[in-house]
Amino acid sequence: MNNYQRKNQKTVESGESIFSSLETPLKDFSNIKIGGHAKYLFAPKTVEELEQIIRWSARKNLEFLPLGGCSNILFGNVANLVLILDKNLPKTLEAEDNFVIVSANYGINSFIEETKKYRLGGLEFLAGIPAHLGGTVFMNAGAFGKNILKFVKWIEIIDSEGKKKKISREKIDFSYRQTSIKGFIIRICFELENKTEAEISSEQKRIIRERQKRHPYDFPSLGSVFKNPPAQFAGKLIEECGLKGKKIGGAQISEKHANFIINRENARFEDVMKLIELCKETVFKMKNIRLEPEIRIINK
Ligand SMILES: Cc1cc2nc3c(=O)[nH]c(=O)nc-3n(C[C@H](O)[C@H](O)[C@H](O)COP(=O)(O)OP(=O)(O)OC[C@H]3O[C@@H](n4cnc5c(N)ncnc54)[C@H](O)[C@@H]3O)c2cc1C
């Protein structure tokens, strides 16, 4: 353990074992770089440690929240939550025929790169997003008319009692950016498509070019803030209401894509929330359409 780690850890006694709780501020993990100190923030190194932390949370009557790439979470007050980062869990990947069983903490981009070597693809539509597989499956991430659940065969989770469970896709309800998944996803079995490495690489590049053209990659963000209402685009509605470029504190509605809120300079949770409320109110007043956040706002 180095000095940085020692300084940034405290221990929590569970009666059954002692866990190290990180004291690193959440902004260091959050893609939009917002978030203060959490009371309980863990980064277990083994699945057994993860199970123990979840059981400990249950005994303490505390809710736990899995954290992947933190590319879709806006952190507010998290005092009553047990936050569990997946980043130190073991990373595993096995491929056989078209099936790939992978640990949920794999980054989507590394996964696309790794499975390309087996000439397996299909998930290139998510290339370039700073997410982990567990988060993309939980959120049913999608883009360019595709979504990730279509490729999932089964998932393995740790449930709220700290027990492992396998769930087949047929048992998961999913729709636009939401699933019925409860628990901490630890492994996922994907069924991928046979593709050549050249096909996958060229699709990856095309998608990343598209994203860079449309989205503000030069400032921290959480991707699309609102879900697109049926037959509408949230970004277009916000732009038509004259809010593109609007700033509150250090946060701004992106001038490039109005459904992105960027952290321009030391933005705070409250700045982003005020912009979210402003978008909701204005779009409702001017268009009679209710915008619903796609991002997860954690403020307990
Ligand atoms: C630049 C940019 C572009 C983006 N483009 C897209 C896009 O094209 N399409 C799209 O759908 N999204 C997009 N997003 C949003 C985001 O990347 C996705 O929602 C992604 O699925 C979140 O994954 P994550 O690992 O970062 O999850 P996190 O942000 O860490 O968590 C999101 C939710 O998933 C839960 N979760 C995370 N890991 C697990 C786990 N192991 N088990 C159970 N629950 C878990 C969390 O508790 C939380 O509720 C974009 C974001 C950015 C910053």
The ligand as a MOL file (V3000), in Angstrom:
LIG
                    3D

  0  0  0     0  0            999 V3000
M  V30 BEGIN CTAB
M  V30 COUNTS 53 58 0 0 0
M  V30 BEGIN ATOM
M  V30 1 C -19.3660 11.1280 -23.6230 0
M  V30 2 C -20.4700 10.1750 -23.2520 0
M  V30 3 C -21.1940 9.5250 -24.2430 0
M  V30 4 C -22.2340 8.6520 -23.9040 0
M  V30 5 N -22.9150 8.0210 -24.9050 0
M  V30 6 C -23.8960 7.1500 -24.5860 0
M  V30 7 C -24.6110 6.4480 -25.6080 0
M  V30 8 O -24.3530 6.5940 -26.7970 0
M  V30 9 N -25.5970 5.6040 -25.2330 0
M  V30 10 C -25.9180 5.3990 -23.9260 0
M  V30 11 O -26.8250 4.6020 -23.6440 0
M  V30 12 N -25.2610 6.0490 -22.9400 0
M  V30 13 C -24.2670 6.9090 -23.2320 0
M  V30 14 N -23.5980 7.5650 -22.2340 0
M  V30 15 C -24.0090 7.3810 -20.8290 0
M  V30 16 C -23.2870 6.2370 -20.0940 0
M  V30 17 O -22.0150 5.9820 -20.6410 0
M  V30 18 C -24.1270 4.9640 -20.1010 0
M  V30 19 O -25.3370 5.1560 -19.4070 0
M  V30 20 C -23.4290 3.7510 -19.4840 0
M  V30 21 O -24.3000 2.6710 -19.6150 0
M  V30 22 C -23.0630 3.9340 -18.0120 0
M  V30 23 O -22.0880 2.9720 -17.6860 0
M  V30 24 P -21.1260 3.1860 -16.4350 0
M  V30 25 O -20.2820 1.9850 -16.2760 0
M  V30 26 O -20.4170 4.4720 -16.5350 0
M  V30 27 O -22.2120 3.2170 -15.2780 0
M  V30 28 P -22.2590 4.1780 -14.0200 0
M  V30 29 O -22.3980 5.5890 -14.4620 0
M  V30 30 O -21.1700 3.8390 -13.0900 0
M  V30 31 O -23.6520 3.7090 -13.3900 0
M  V30 32 C -24.8660 3.9450 -14.0720 0
M  V30 33 C -25.9470 3.1060 -13.3780 0
M  V30 34 O -25.6100 1.7320 -13.5530 0
M  V30 35 C -25.4960 1.0850 -12.2850 0
M  V30 36 N -24.3960 0.1210 -12.3680 0
M  V30 37 C -23.1080 0.3560 -12.7240 0
M  V30 38 N -22.3960 -0.7910 -12.6700 0
M  V30 39 C -23.2510 -1.7570 -12.2670 0
M  V30 40 C -23.1070 -3.1470 -11.9760 0
M  V30 41 N -21.9430 -3.7890 -12.1030 0
M  V30 42 N -24.2010 -3.8280 -11.5620 0
M  V30 43 C -25.4030 -3.2140 -11.4190 0
M  V30 44 N -25.5960 -1.9050 -11.6580 0
M  V30 45 C -24.5300 -1.1820 -12.0840 0
M  V30 46 C -25.1920 2.2040 -11.2970 0
M  V30 47 O -25.5730 1.8470 -9.9830 0
M  V30 48 C -26.0130 3.3450 -11.8720 0
M  V30 49 O -27.3510 3.2390 -11.4490 0
M  V30 50 C -22.5460 8.4320 -22.5460 0
M  V30 51 C -21.8070 9.0760 -21.5520 0
M  V30 52 C -20.7750 9.9330 -21.8920 0
M  V30 53 C -19.9970 10.6110 -20.8010 0
M  V30 END ATOM
M  V30 BEGIN BOND
M  V30 1 1 1 2
M  V30 2 1 2 3
M  V30 3 2 2 52
M  V30 4 2 3 4
M  V30 5 1 4 5
M  V30 6 1 4 50
M  V30 7 2 5 6
M  V30 8 1 6 7
M  V30 9 1 6 13
M  V30 10 2 7 8
M  V30 11 1 7 9
M  V30 12 1 9 10
M  V30 13 2 10 11
M  V30 14 1 10 12
M  V30 15 2 12 13
M  V30 16 1 13 14
M  V30 17 1 14 15
M  V30 18 1 14 50
M  V30 19 1 15 16
M  V30 20 1 16 17
M  V30 21 1 16 18
M  V30 22 1 18 19
M  V30 23 1 18 20
M  V30 24 1 20 21
M  V30 25 1 20 22
M  V30 26 1 22 23
M  V30 27 1 23 24
M  V30 28 2 24 25
M  V30 29 1 24 26
M  V30 30 1 24 27
M  V30 31 1 27 28
M  V30 32 2 28 29
M  V30 33 1 28 30
M  V30 34 1 28 31
M  V30 35 1 31 32
M  V30 36 1 32 33
M  V30 37 1 33 34
M  V30 38 1 33 48
M  V30 39 1 34 35
M  V30 40 1 35 36
M  V30 41 1 35 46
M  V30 42 1 36 37
M  V30 43 1 36 45
M  V30 44 2 37 38
M  V30 45 1 38 39
M  V30 46 1 39 40
M  V30 47 2 39 45
M  V30 48 1 40 41
M  V30 49 2 40 42
M  V30 50 1 42 43
M  V30 51 2 43 44
M  V30 52 1 44 45
M  V30 53 1 46 47
M  V30 54 1 46 48
M  V30 55 1 48 49
M  V30 56 2 50 51
M  V30 57 1 51 52
M  V30 58 1 52 53
M  V30 END BOND
M  V30 END CTAB
M  END
